[in-house]
Amino acid sequence: MISLGQRNTVTAITALDEGLMWAIALLLSISLVMVYSASIAYAEADPATNNRYFYLFRHMIFMTIGLAGAWMTFQIPTAWWQQYAGKFFLFAGFLLLLVLVPGIGKVVNGSRRWINLLVLNLQPSEVMKLAASIYAADYTVRKAAKLHSFRQGFLPILIAIVFVALLLLLEPDFGALMVVMSITMGIVFLGGINLRIFAGLAAMAVVAIAVLIITSPYRLKRVLGFLDPWDDPYGKGYQLSHSLIAIGRGEWYGVGLGGSVEKLFYLPEAHTDFIMAVISEEFGFIGICVVLGLYAWIVRRAFHIGVEAKKLERYYQALVAQGIGIWLGIQTFFNVGVNMGLLPTKGLTLPLMSFGGSAMLCNLASLAVLLRVDYENRRLMRGFKV
């Protein structure tokens, strides 16, 4: 006979989305292989490392920390996130302020985006993406009756996001700003904001982005390089032109694992922002389809989990799940679009795939929150308490 306690334990173990977990596991496995493949030449040639396994070992450490963080995050009930959503958002904003303080914020390639924590460099913008998902969902649920009003419904969160935007632009981190804006606007749209207000805000956002690009020589240079990378292939179009060469060399089936030429000191950031170009070169169109298929499955499951939560009248959890889906989906779209020359370079990593500790930790933590929403949904449908 199985006791009630044992039955609850079995339910806790089995009430997980196996398809979602397999998709995550496959992406992490591909990530280990491709980070090693894309970084091996840089790791061997760099006098500071002089070890072909340097980035692989560090990536494994980041992944271990991320998985441990995800396990701990999964233990937290979603009601707790809702209760402390505002405080978590303020904490993420404080980190964005802290990174701008000289001596605390670490400057890499002209951008002050990291705080050195010895084990890894914490990137506050990654924390803000998770905080924006959690806070926007809580705000939308609390203000549901006032979303028809711009002043009472949307103006307060707009002020908060503008403040975050200013901090991100000071780093600068335009890519993270685009993702945070997409998450917030996506959640309030799904929460039932007045369509006229939403359309007006979307138009304002487009104008603001255009002004930011035109008034910044750095961003304007990136846009011009994106429009015609072959006009200056050794200057502003260098990174994109080599990404396109890598994708072109891959054709249908790729040149084989380890056979990439572009990763041999031609393509900058091959193991971070442009890892998809290396995947394309080594595994071709088929490899890209497999990777994008896994991301599509995760996003699909996120929205389905949100729908299930909504049926259970768990509106906060529904918006959190869908907000996480928007985050991972839009960031994947931006990264792949940049690699393929469809969008200007933004400095965004490929979720769960690119080398980087903060991104890996926050991506896995967000997926743990998503799995927790699904876990609670399943327990409620089976008659258990969450």
Disulfide bonds with the S-S distance in Angstrom:
none
